């Protein structure tokens, strides 16, 4: 039997050229699967507006990101059980020469315990490791 207590895919982001138009399509489509918008992140000077979808208000797992252009921008996040794993992910990415986006830190704009690190892979895909626990206690 395979041990599945480690990392898993946490969420996926898709960049869209027009968030309003994309929501007009995805809101009813995903509602048919009982998946609804659960978090709105407004645009800032450094980040685009985002809508996160999920089954509950606790954690979105599918995001639409308003990037204003058509492109293949993607974001893939892996769940970790500990914050040390987030640091190990970032250190490994550093050693591999990845482009570093955001070092391990808390991101309260998502939720109070959201602790993640972001890098770009060799193909410019934004990859993240994230821990959702306040501490290393599960």
N, CA, C and O atoms as a GROMACS GRO file, in nm:
protein
  552
    1UNK      N    1   0.084  -0.118   0.000
    1UNK     CA    2   0.000   0.000   0.000
    1UNK      C    3   0.088   0.124   0.000
    1UNK      O    4   0.192   0.127   0.067
    2UNK      N    5   0.049   0.224  -0.073
    2UNK     CA    6   0.124   0.348  -0.082
    2UNK      C    7   0.088   0.440   0.032
    2UNK      O    8  -0.030   0.456   0.065
    3UNK      N    9   0.189   0.502   0.094
    3UNK     CA   10   0.166   0.599   0.200
    3UNK      C   11   0.119   0.729   0.137
    3UNK      O   12   0.191   0.787   0.056
    4UNK      N   13  -0.001   0.775   0.172
    4UNK     CA   14  -0.056   0.896   0.115
    4UNK      C   15  -0.067   1.007   0.218
    4UNK      O   16  -0.151   1.096   0.204
    5UNK      N   17   0.015   1.001   0.322
    5UNK     CA   18   0.006   1.103   0.426
    5UNK      C   19   0.086   1.228   0.394
    5UNK      O   20   0.081   1.325   0.469
    6UNK      N   21   0.160   1.227   0.284
    6UNK     CA   22   0.243   1.342   0.248
    6UNK      C   23   0.169   1.444   0.167
    6UNK      O   24   0.050   1.467   0.186
    7UNK      N   25   0.240   1.506   0.075
    7UNK     CA   26   0.184   1.614  -0.006
    7UNK      C   27   0.082   1.562  -0.106
    7UNK      O   28   0.083   1.446  -0.147
    8UNK      N   29  -0.007   1.653  -0.143
    8UNK     CA   30  -0.105   1.628  -0.247
    8UNK      C   31  -0.134   1.759  -0.318
    8UNK      O   32  -0.094   1.866  -0.270
    9UNK      N   33  -0.202   1.752  -0.432
    9UNK     CA   34  -0.236   1.877  -0.500
    9UNK      C   35  -0.334   1.953  -0.412
    9UNK      O   36  -0.435   1.898  -0.369
   10UNK      N   37  -0.304   2.079  -0.388
   10UNK     CA   38  -0.385   2.163  -0.300
   10UNK      C   39  -0.483   2.248  -0.378
   10UNK      O   40  -0.601   2.254  -0.344
   11UNK      N   41  -0.435   2.314  -0.484
   11UNK     CA   42  -0.524   2.396  -0.567
   11UNK      C   43  -0.460   2.423  -0.703
   11UNK      O   44  -0.339   2.406  -0.722
   12UNK      N   45  -0.543   2.465  -0.796
   12UNK     CA   46  -0.500   2.496  -0.932
   12UNK      C   47  -0.553   2.633  -0.969
   12UNK      O   48  -0.670   2.663  -0.946
   13UNK      N   49  -0.468   2.716  -1.028
   13UNK     CA   50  -0.507   2.849  -1.076
   13UNK      C   51  -0.503   2.850  -1.228
   13UNK      O   52  -0.412   2.794  -1.289
   14UNK      N   53  -0.601   2.915  -1.288
   14UNK     CA   54  -0.602   2.935  -1.432
   14UNK      C   55  -0.613   3.084  -1.458
   14UNK      O   56  -0.704   3.150  -1.408
   15UNK      N   57  -0.520   3.136  -1.538
   15UNK     CA   58  -0.525   3.277  -1.575
   15UNK      C   59  -0.625   3.296  -1.689
   15UNK      O   60  -0.625   3.221  -1.786
   16UNK      N   61  -0.710   3.397  -1.674
   16UNK     CA   62  -0.812   3.427  -1.775
   16UNK      C   63  -0.799   3.572  -1.816
   16UNK      O   64  -0.756   3.656  -1.736
   17UNK      N   65  -0.835   3.605  -1.941
   17UNK     CA   66  -0.822   3.743  -1.988
   17UNK      C   67  -0.928   3.837  -1.934
   17UNK      O   68  -0.909   3.959  -1.935
   18UNK      N   69  -1.041   3.782  -1.886
   18UNK     CA   70  -1.149   3.867  -1.836
   18UNK      C   71  -1.221   3.790  -1.725
   18UNK      O   72  -1.296   3.696  -1.752
   19UNK      N   73  -1.197   3.829  -1.602
   19UNK     CA   74  -1.252   3.756  -1.487
   19UNK      C   75  -1.404   3.759  -1.486
   19UNK      O   76  -1.467   3.657  -1.454
   20UNK      N   77  -1.465   3.870  -1.519
   20UNK     CA   78  -1.612   3.880  -1.520
   20UNK      C   79  -1.672   3.782  -1.620
   20UNK      O   80  -1.768   3.711  -1.588
   21UNK      N   81  -1.617   3.778  -1.739
   21UNK     CA   82  -1.667   3.686  -1.842
   21UNK      C   83  -1.643   3.541  -1.802
   21UNK      O   84  -1.730   3.456  -1.821
   22UNK      N   85  -1.527   3.513  -1.746
   22UNK     CA   86  -1.496   3.377  -1.704
   22UNK      C   87  -1.590   3.331  -1.593
   22UNK      O   88  -1.635   3.217  -1.592
   23UNK      N   89  -1.621   3.422  -1.499
   23UNK     CA   90  -1.714   3.388  -1.390
   23UNK      C   91  -1.854   3.363  -1.444
   23UNK      O   92  -1.926   3.277  -1.392
   24UNK      N   93  -1.894   3.436  -1.548
   24UNK     CA   94  -2.027   3.413  -1.607
   24UNK      C   95  -2.039   3.271  -1.660
   24UNK      O   96  -2.148   3.215  -1.666
   25UNK      N   97  -1.928   3.212  -1.698
   25UNK     CA   98  -1.926   3.074  -1.745
   25UNK      C   99  -1.907   2.976  -1.630
   25UNK      O  100  -1.985   2.882  -1.614
   26UNK      N  101  -1.802   2.999  -1.547
   26UNK     CA  102  -1.767   2.902  -1.444
   26UNK      C  103  -1.864   2.900  -1.325
   26UNK      O  104  -1.884   2.794  -1.267
   27UNK      N  105  -1.923   3.012  -1.287
   27UNK     CA  106  -2.015   3.012  -1.172
   27UNK      C  107  -2.128   2.911  -1.191
   27UNK      O  108  -2.145   2.824  -1.106
   28UNK      N  109  -2.205   2.918  -1.301
   28UNK     CA  110  -2.312   2.820  -1.316
   28UNK      C  111  -2.261   2.679  -1.348
   28UNK      O  112  -2.320   2.580  -1.304
   29UNK      N  113  -2.151   2.669  -1.424
   29UNK     CA  114  -2.097   2.538  -1.457
   29UNK      C  115  -2.056   2.463  -1.330
   29UNK      O  116  -2.095   2.348  -1.310
   30UNK      N  117  -1.978   2.528  -1.244
   30UNK     CA  118  -1.931   2.462  -1.123
   30UNK      C  119  -2.042   2.444  -1.020
   30UNK      O  120  -2.038   2.351  -0.940
   31UNK      N  121  -2.141   2.534  -1.021
   31UNK     CA  122  -2.256   2.519  -0.931
   31UNK      C  123  -2.326   2.387  -0.958
   31UNK      O  124  -2.384   2.328  -0.866
   32UNK      N  125  -2.323   2.341  -1.081
   32UNK     CA  126  -2.385   2.212  -1.113
   32UNK      C  127  -2.314   2.097  -1.043
   32UNK      O  128  -2.369   1.988  -1.032
   33UNK      N  129  -2.192   2.121  -0.995
   33UNK     CA  130  -2.114   2.022  -0.919
   33UNK      C  131  -2.109   2.057  -0.771
   33UNK      O  132  -2.032   1.997  -0.695
   34UNK      N  133  -2.191   2.153  -0.729
   34UNK     CA  134  -2.194   2.202  -0.592
   34UNK      C  135  -2.061   2.268  -0.551
   34UNK      O  136  -2.020   2.261  -0.435
   35UNK      N  137  -1.998   2.331  -0.648
   35UNK     CA  138  -1.875   2.407  -0.624
   35UNK      C  139  -1.910   2.553  -0.648
   35UNK      O  140  -1.967   2.588  -0.751
   36UNK      N  141  -1.876   2.639  -0.551
   36UNK     CA  142  -1.920   2.779  -0.556
   36UNK      C  143  -1.804   2.873  -0.526
   36UNK      O  144  -1.705   2.831  -0.467
   37UNK      N  145  -1.814   3.001  -0.567
   37UNK     CA  146  -1.715   3.100  -0.527
   37UNK      C  147  -1.715   3.111  -0.373
   37UNK      O  148  -1.819   3.132  -0.311
   38UNK      N  149  -1.596   3.097  -0.314
   38UNK     CA  150  -1.587   3.105  -0.168
   38UNK      C  151  -1.492   3.214  -0.121
   38UNK      O  152  -1.488   3.247  -0.002
   39UNK      N  153  -1.413   3.270  -0.214
   39UNK     CA  154  -1.319   3.376  -0.174
   39UNK      C  155  -1.291   3.467  -0.292
   39UNK      O  156  -1.259   3.421  -0.401
   40UNK      N  157  -1.305   3.597  -0.268
   40UNK     CA  158  -1.271   3.699  -0.367
   40UNK      C  159  -1.148   3.773  -0.317
   40UNK      O  160  -1.146   3.822  -0.204
   41UNK      N  161  -1.046   3.782  -0.400
   41UNK     CA  162  -0.927   3.858  -0.366
   41UNK      C  163  -0.920   3.973  -0.465
   41UNK      O  164  -0.901   3.951  -0.584
   42UNK      N  165  -0.935   4.096  -0.418
   42UNK     CA  166  -0.934   4.210  -0.510
   42UNK      C  167  -0.794   4.236  -0.566
   42UNK      O  168  -0.693   4.196  -0.508
   43UNK      N  169  -0.790   4.303  -0.678
   43UNK     CA  170  -0.662   4.341  -0.738
   43UNK      C  171  -0.589   4.440  -0.647
   43UNK      O  172  -0.651   4.523  -0.581
   44UNK      N  173  -0.457   4.429  -0.647
   44UNK     CA  174  -0.371   4.524  -0.575
   44UNK      C  175  -0.268   4.577  -0.675
   44UNK      O  176  -0.273   4.545  -0.793
   45UNK      N  177  -0.177   4.657  -0.626
   45UNK     CA  178  -0.073   4.711  -0.714
   45UNK      C  179   0.018   4.601  -0.768
   45UNK      O  180   0.080   4.618  -0.873
   46UNK      N  181   0.028   4.488  -0.697
   46UNK     CA  182   0.120   4.381  -0.738
   46UNK      C  183   0.052   4.251  -0.778
   46UNK      O  184   0.116   4.164  -0.836
   47UNK      N  185  -0.077   4.235  -0.747
   47UNK     CA  186  -0.147   4.110  -0.778
   47UNK      C  187  -0.278   4.137  -0.849
   47UNK      O  188  -0.342   4.240  -0.827
   48UNK      N  189  -0.318   4.043  -0.934
   48UNK     CA  190  -0.443   4.053  -1.007
   48UNK      C  191  -0.560   4.006  -0.921
   48UNK      O  192  -0.540   3.934  -0.823
   49UNK      N  193  -0.680   4.046  -0.959
   49UNK     CA  194  -0.801   4.000  -0.890
   49UNK      C  195  -0.816   3.849  -0.912
   49UNK      O  196  -0.780   3.796  -1.016
   50UNK      N  197  -0.872   3.781  -0.810
   50UNK     CA  198  -0.888   3.637  -0.815
   50UNK      C  199  -1.022   3.597  -0.754
   50UNK      O  200  -1.074   3.663  -0.664
   51UNK      N  201  -1.077   3.488  -0.805
   51UNK     CA  202  -1.195   3.425  -0.746
   51UNK      C  203  -1.160   3.280  -0.718
   51UNK      O  204  -1.117   3.207  -0.807
   52UNK      N  205  -1.178   3.239  -0.591
   52UNK     CA  206  -1.151   3.102  -0.551
   52UNK      C  207  -1.280   3.024  -0.533
   52UNK      O  208  -1.375   3.074  -0.472
   53UNK      N  209  -1.284   2.902  -0.585
   53UNK     CA  210  -1.402   2.816  -0.579
   53UNK      C  211  -1.373   2.695  -0.489
   53UNK      O  212  -1.260   2.646  -0.483
   54UNK      N  213  -1.478   2.648  -0.422
   54UNK     CA  214  -1.465   2.528  -0.340
   54UNK      C  215  -1.600   2.475  -0.300
   54UNK      O  216  -1.704   2.529  -0.339
   55UNK      N  217  -1.598   2.367  -0.222
   55UNK     CA  218  -1.722   2.308  -0.172
   55UNK      C  219  -1.767   2.374  -0.044
   55UNK      O  220  -1.886   2.378  -0.012
   56UNK      N  221  -1.671   2.426   0.031
   56UNK     CA  222  -1.702   2.492   0.157
   56UNK      C  223  -1.629   2.625   0.160
   56UNK      O  224  -1.543   2.651   0.076
   57UNK      N  225  -1.663   2.707   0.256
   57UNK     CA  226  -1.596   2.836   0.269
   57UNK      C  227  -1.458   2.825   0.330
   57UNK      O  228  -1.387   2.925   0.342
   58UNK      N  229  -1.418   2.706   0.369
   58UNK     CA  230  -1.291   2.688   0.438
   58UNK      C  231  -1.172   2.706   0.344
   58UNK      O  232  -1.077   2.777   0.377
   59UNK      N  233  -1.176   2.641   0.225
   59UNK     CA  234  -1.059   2.645   0.139
   59UNK      C  235  -1.094   2.628  -0.008
   59UNK      O  236  -1.146   2.524  -0.047
   60UNK      N  237  -1.067   2.730  -0.088
   60UNK     CA  238  -1.086   2.714  -0.232
   60UNK      C  239  -0.978   2.623  -0.290
   60UNK      O  240  -0.865   2.621  -0.242
   61UNK      N  241  -1.014   2.548  -0.395
   61UNK     CA  242  -0.916   2.460  -0.459
   61UNK      C  243  -0.903   2.488  -0.609
   61UNK      O  244  -0.814   2.434  -0.674
   62UNK      N  245  -0.990   2.573  -0.663
   62UNK     CA  246  -0.984   2.611  -0.804
   62UNK      C  247  -0.996   2.762  -0.812
   62UNK      O  248  -1.090   2.820  -0.757
   63UNK      N  249  -0.901   2.826  -0.880
   63UNK     CA  250  -0.896   2.972  -0.885
   63UNK      C  251  -0.898   3.021  -1.029
   63UNK      O  252  -0.836   2.961  -1.117
   64UNK      N  253  -0.970   3.130  -1.051
   64UNK     CA  254  -0.961   3.206  -1.176
   64UNK      C  255  -0.886   3.334  -1.143
   64UNK      O  256  -0.921   3.406  -1.049
   65UNK      N  257  -0.782   3.363  -1.221
   65UNK     CA  258  -0.699   3.481  -1.199
   65UNK      C  259  -0.715   3.574  -1.319
   65UNK      O  260  -0.695   3.532  -1.433
   66UNK      N  261  -0.750   3.697  -1.293
   66UNK     CA  262  -0.770   3.795  -1.400
   66UNK      C  263  -0.633   3.850  -1.441
   66UNK      O  264  -0.576   3.934  -1.372
   67UNK      N  265  -0.581   3.802  -1.556
   67UNK     CA  266  -0.450   3.854  -1.598
   67UNK      C  267  -0.460   3.950  -1.714
   67UNK      O  268  -0.358   4.006  -1.757
   68UNK      N  269  -0.581   3.971  -1.768
   68UNK     CA  270  -0.600   4.072  -1.872
   68UNK      C  271  -0.552   4.032  -2.010
   68UNK      O  272  -0.576   4.105  -2.106
   69UNK      N  273  -0.486   3.917  -2.022
   69UNK     CA  274  -0.439   3.872  -2.152
   69UNK      C  275  -0.465   3.723  -2.166
   69UNK      O  276  -0.484   3.653  -2.066
   70UNK      N  277  -0.467   3.675  -2.287
   70UNK     CA  278  -0.480   3.532  -2.311
   70UNK      C  279  -0.341   3.472  -2.297
   70UNK      O  280  -0.245   3.524  -2.354
   71UNK      N  281  -0.330   3.365  -2.223
   71UNK     CA  282  -0.200   3.303  -2.204
   71UNK      C  283  -0.214   3.166  -2.143
   71UNK      O  284  -0.324   3.117  -2.120
   72UNK      N  285  -0.102   3.105  -2.117
   72UNK     CA  286  -0.102   2.972  -2.059
   72UNK      C  287  -0.056   2.974  -1.914
   72UNK      O  288  -0.008   2.874  -1.862
   73UNK      N  289  -0.070   3.088  -1.849
   73UNK     CA  290  -0.027   3.099  -1.711
   73UNK      C  291  -0.103   3.001  -1.624
   73UNK      O  292  -0.226   2.993  -1.628
   74UNK      N  293  -0.028   2.926  -1.545
   74UNK     CA  294  -0.089   2.830  -1.453
   74UNK      C  295  -0.021   2.840  -1.319
   74UNK      O  296   0.090   2.891  -1.306
   75UNK      N  297  -0.089   2.790  -1.220
   75UNK     CA  298  -0.035   2.783  -1.084
   75UNK      C  299  -0.076   2.650  -1.026
   75UNK      O  300  -0.194   2.612  -1.032
   76UNK      N  301   0.018   2.578  -0.969
   76UNK     CA  302  -0.008   2.449  -0.908
   76UNK      C  303   0.047   2.452  -0.766
   76UNK      O  304   0.163   2.488  -0.745
   77UNK      N  305  -0.036   2.415  -0.669
   77UNK     CA  306   0.007   2.415  -0.529
   77UNK      C  307  -0.004   2.275  -0.471
   77UNK      O  308  -0.101   2.203  -0.496
   78UNK      N  309   0.096   2.238  -0.392
   78UNK     CA  310   0.096   2.110  -0.322
   78UNK      C  311   0.079   2.135  -0.173
   78UNK      O  312   0.146   2.220  -0.116
   79UNK      N  313  -0.012   2.060  -0.110
   79UNK     CA  314  -0.033   2.067   0.033
   79UNK      C  315   0.080   1.996   0.105
   79UNK      O  316   0.123   1.888   0.064
   80UNK      N  317   0.128   2.056   0.212
   80UNK     CA  318   0.224   1.990   0.299
   80UNK      C  319   0.162   1.975   0.437
   80UNK      O  320   0.066   2.045   0.471
   81UNK      N  321   0.217   1.886   0.516
   81UNK     CA  322   0.168   1.865   0.652
   81UNK      C  323   0.235   1.958   0.752
   81UNK      O  324   0.180   1.985   0.859
   82UNK      N  325   0.356   2.007   0.718
   82UNK     CA  326   0.430   2.091   0.812
   82UNK      C  327   0.488   2.214   0.741
   82UNK      O  328   0.507   2.215   0.620
   83UNK      N  329   0.516   2.315   0.820
   83UNK     CA  330   0.582   2.434   0.766
   83UNK      C  331   0.726   2.404   0.728
   83UNK      O  332   0.781   2.467   0.638
   84UNK      N  333   0.788   2.307   0.797
   84UNK     CA  334   0.924   2.267   0.760
   84UNK      C  335   0.930   2.214   0.618
   84UNK      O  336   1.030   2.234   0.548
   85UNK      N  337   0.824   2.145   0.575
   85UNK     CA  338   0.820   2.096   0.438
   85UNK      C  339   0.813   2.211   0.338
   85UNK      O  340   0.868   2.201   0.229
   86UNK      N  341   0.745   2.319   0.374
   86UNK     CA  342   0.741   2.438   0.289
   86UNK      C  343   0.883   2.493   0.274
   86UNK      O  344   0.926   2.529   0.164
   87UNK      N  345   0.956   2.499   0.386
   87UNK     CA  346   1.095   2.548   0.381
   87UNK      C  347   1.184   2.454   0.300
   87UNK      O  348   1.269   2.500   0.224
   88UNK      N  349   1.164   2.322   0.315
   88UNK     CA  350   1.244   2.225   0.239
   88UNK      C  351   1.218   2.239   0.089
   88UNK      O  352   1.311   2.232   0.009
   89UNK      N  353   1.092   2.258   0.052
   89UNK     CA  354   1.054   2.280  -0.088
   89UNK      C  355   1.127   2.402  -0.143
   89UNK      O  356   1.185   2.396  -0.252
   90UNK      N  357   1.125   2.512  -0.069
   90UNK     CA  358   1.187   2.637  -0.114
   90UNK      C  359   1.339   2.622  -0.124
   90UNK      O  360   1.400   2.670  -0.219
   91UNK      N  361   1.399   2.556  -0.027
   91UNK     CA  362   1.545   2.535  -0.028
   91UNK      C  363   1.585   2.447  -0.147
   91UNK      O  364   1.685   2.474  -0.214
   92UNK      N  365   1.508   2.344  -0.174
   92UNK     CA  366   1.537   2.257  -0.288
   92UNK      C  367   1.524   2.334  -0.418
   92UNK      O  368   1.608   2.321  -0.506
   93UNK      N  369   1.419   2.414  -0.431
   93UNK     CA  370   1.400   2.496  -0.551
   93UNK      C  371   1.518   2.592  -0.569
   93UNK      O  372   1.566   2.612  -0.680
   94UNK      N  373   1.563   2.650  -0.458
   94UNK     CA  374   1.679   2.740  -0.463
   94UNK      C  375   1.801   2.667  -0.516
   94UNK      O  376   1.872   2.716  -0.604
   95UNK      N  377   1.827   2.547  -0.461
   95UNK     CA  378   1.942   2.467  -0.503
   95UNK      C  379   1.933   2.423  -0.648
   95UNK      O  380   2.036   2.401  -0.713
   96UNK      N  381   1.811   2.410  -0.699
   96UNK     CA  382   1.793   2.370  -0.839
   96UNK      C  383   1.799   2.489  -0.935
   96UNK      O  384   1.790   2.472  -1.056
   97UNK      N  385   1.814   2.609  -0.880
   97UNK     CA  386   1.824   2.727  -0.964
   97UNK      C  387   1.691   2.781  -1.012
   97UNK      O  388   1.686   2.856  -1.110
   98UNK      N  389   1.582   2.743  -0.945
   98UNK     CA  390   1.450   2.793  -0.984
   98UNK      C  391   1.441   2.943  -0.961
   98UNK      O  392   1.511   2.998  -0.876
   99UNK      N  393   1.355   3.008  -1.037
   99UNK     CA  394   1.327   3.150  -1.010
   99UNK      C  395   1.240   3.156  -0.886
   99UNK      O  396   1.133   3.094  -0.881
  100UNK      N  397   1.284   3.230  -0.786
  100UNK     CA  398   1.213   3.238  -0.659
  100UNK      C  399   1.116   3.354  -0.661
  100UNK      O  400   1.154   3.467  -0.691
  101UNK      N  401   0.990   3.327  -0.629
  101UNK     CA  402   0.886   3.430  -0.631
  101UNK      C  403   0.859   3.485  -0.491
  101UNK      O  404   0.871   3.606  -0.468
  102UNK      N  405   0.822   3.398  -0.397
  102UNK     CA  406   0.790   3.440  -0.260
  102UNK      C  407   0.846   3.337  -0.163
  102UNK      O  408   0.812   3.219  -0.173
  103UNK      N  409   0.930   3.379  -0.070
  103UNK     CA  410   0.984   3.285   0.029
  103UNK      C  411   0.874   3.239   0.125
  103UNK      O  412   0.766   3.297   0.127
  104UNK      N  413   0.900   3.134   0.203
  104UNK     CA  414   0.801   3.086   0.299
  104UNK      C  415   0.752   3.199   0.390
  104UNK      O  416   0.830   3.270   0.452
  105UNK      N  417   0.619   3.214   0.394
  105UNK     CA  418   0.559   3.320   0.476
  105UNK      C  419   0.410   3.293   0.493
  105UNK      O  420   0.351   3.214   0.419
  106UNK      N  421   0.352   3.359   0.590
  106UNK     CA  422   0.208   3.355   0.610
  106UNK      C  423   0.142   3.450   0.512
  106UNK      O  424   0.192   3.559   0.487
  107UNK      N  425   0.029   3.408   0.456
  107UNK     CA  426  -0.046   3.489   0.360
  107UNK      C  427  -0.189   3.504   0.412
  107UNK      O  428  -0.278   3.428   0.371
  108UNK      N  429  -0.212   3.600   0.501
  108UNK     CA  430  -0.344   3.615   0.564
  108UNK      C  431  -0.454   3.656   0.467
  108UNK      O  432  -0.572   3.647   0.501
  109UNK      N  433  -0.419   3.702   0.346
  109UNK     CA  434  -0.522   3.736   0.249
  109UNK      C  435  -0.600   3.611   0.205
  109UNK      O  436  -0.711   3.622   0.154
  110UNK      N  437  -0.542   3.492   0.225
  110UNK     CA  438  -0.609   3.367   0.192
  110UNK      C  439  -0.679   3.309   0.316
  110UNK      O  440  -0.798   3.279   0.311
  111UNK      N  441  -0.606   3.294   0.425
  111UNK     CA  442  -0.663   3.266   0.558
  111UNK      C  443  -0.552   3.279   0.660
  111UNK      O  444  -0.434   3.281   0.623
  112UNK      N  445  -0.586   3.288   0.786
  112UNK     CA  446  -0.489   3.327   0.889
  112UNK      C  447  -0.372   3.231   0.905
  112UNK      O  448  -0.266   3.272   0.951
  113UNK      N  449  -0.388   3.103   0.868
  113UNK     CA  450  -0.280   3.006   0.886
  113UNK      C  451  -0.213   2.966   0.755
  113UNK      O  452  -0.129   2.875   0.753
  114UNK      N  453  -0.249   3.031   0.646
  114UNK     CA  454  -0.195   2.996   0.514
  114UNK      C  455  -0.046   3.027   0.513
  114UNK      O  456  -0.006   3.143   0.525
  115UNK      N  457   0.037   2.923   0.498
  115UNK     CA  458   0.182   2.939   0.501
  115UNK      C  459   0.238   2.875   0.374
  115UNK      O  460   0.235   2.752   0.360
  116UNK      N  461   0.289   2.957   0.283
  116UNK     CA  462   0.332   2.903   0.155
  116UNK      C  463   0.459   2.966   0.103
  116UNK      O  464   0.503   3.071   0.149
  117UNK      N  465   0.517   2.898   0.003
  117UNK     CA  466   0.634   2.947  -0.070
  117UNK      C  467   0.607   2.924  -0.218
  117UNK      O  468   0.548   2.822  -0.256
  118UNK      N  469   0.650   3.019  -0.303
  118UNK     CA  470   0.620   3.017  -0.445
  118UNK      C  471   0.748   3.026  -0.527
  118UNK      O  472   0.838   3.103  -0.495
  119UNK      N  473   0.754   2.945  -0.634
  119UNK     CA  474   0.869   2.946  -0.726
  119UNK      C  475   0.817   2.930  -0.869
  119UNK      O  476   0.701   2.895  -0.889
  120UNK      N  477   0.903   2.955  -0.967
  120UNK     CA  478   0.871   2.923  -1.106
  120UNK      C  479   0.954   2.804  -1.149
  120UNK      O  480   1.075   2.799  -1.123
  121UNK      N  481   0.891   2.707  -1.214
  121UNK     CA  482   0.964   2.592  -1.265
  121UNK      C  483   1.035   2.634  -1.395
  121UNK      O  484   1.022   2.748  -1.438
  122UNK      N  485   1.112   2.544  -1.459
  122UNK     CA  486   1.184   2.581  -1.582
  122UNK      C  487   1.094   2.626  -1.697
  122UNK      O  488   1.143   2.684  -1.794
  123UNK      N  489   0.963   2.599  -1.688
  123UNK     CA  490   0.870   2.636  -1.793
  123UNK      C  491   0.781   2.753  -1.752
  123UNK      O  492   0.677   2.777  -1.813
  124UNK      N  493   0.822   2.825  -1.648
  124UNK     CA  494   0.751   2.942  -1.596
  124UNK      C  495   0.614   2.909  -1.536
  124UNK      O  496   0.526   2.994  -1.534
  125UNK      N  497   0.597   2.787  -1.488
  125UNK     CA  498   0.476   2.752  -1.415
  125UNK      C  499   0.499   2.785  -1.268
  125UNK      O  500   0.599   2.746  -1.209
  126UNK      N  501   0.404   2.857  -1.212
  126UNK     CA  502   0.411   2.898  -1.072
  126UNK      C  503   0.376   2.777  -0.986
  126UNK      O  504   0.262   2.728  -0.989
  127UNK      N  505   0.473   2.727  -0.908
  127UNK     CA  506   0.454   2.610  -0.823
  127UNK      C  507   0.470   2.654  -0.678
  127UNK      O  508   0.558   2.732  -0.644
  128UNK      N  509   0.382   2.601  -0.595
  128UNK     CA  510   0.378   2.642  -0.453
  128UNK      C  511   0.371   2.520  -0.364
  128UNK      O  512   0.314   2.417  -0.400
  129UNK      N  513   0.429   2.533  -0.245
  129UNK     CA  514   0.406   2.439  -0.135
  129UNK      C  515   0.334   2.518  -0.028
  129UNK      O  516   0.376   2.629   0.005
  130UNK      N  517   0.226   2.461   0.029
  130UNK     CA  518   0.146   2.533   0.128
  130UNK      C  519   0.107   2.442   0.243
  130UNK      O  520   0.068   2.327   0.224
  131UNK      N  521   0.117   2.497   0.362
  131UNK     CA  522   0.069   2.432   0.485
  131UNK      C  523  -0.047   2.516   0.539
  131UNK      O  524  -0.037   2.638   0.547
  132UNK      N  525  -0.156   2.449   0.576
  132UNK     CA  526  -0.274   2.521   0.624
  132UNK      C  527  -0.288   2.517   0.776
  132UNK      O  528  -0.390   2.560   0.831
  133UNK      N  529  -0.188   2.465   0.845
  133UNK     CA  530  -0.194   2.452   0.990
  133UNK      C  531  -0.127   2.571   1.059
  133UNK      O  532  -0.030   2.626   1.008
  134UNK      N  533  -0.180   2.608   1.175
  134UNK     CA  534  -0.123   2.719   1.252
  134UNK      C  535   0.018   2.684   1.299
  134UNK      O  536   0.106   2.770   1.304
  135UNK      N  537   0.038   2.560   1.332
  135UNK     CA  538   0.168   2.510   1.376
  135UNK      C  539   0.190   2.380   1.304
  135UNK      O  540   0.120   2.348   1.208
  136UNK      N  541   0.287   2.304   1.350
  136UNK     CA  542   0.310   2.174   1.288
  136UNK      C  543   0.220   2.066   1.344
  136UNK      O  544   0.235   1.949   1.308
  137UNK      N  545   0.128   2.102   1.429
  137UNK     CA  546   0.033   2.004   1.480
  137UNK      C  547  -0.082   1.991   1.381
  137UNK      O  548  -0.138   2.091   1.335
  138UNK      N  549  -0.116   1.870   1.349
  138UNK     CA  550  -0.223   1.844   1.252
  138UNK      C  551  -0.354   1.823   1.326
  138UNK      O  552  -0.457   1.799   1.263
   0.00000   0.00000   0.00000
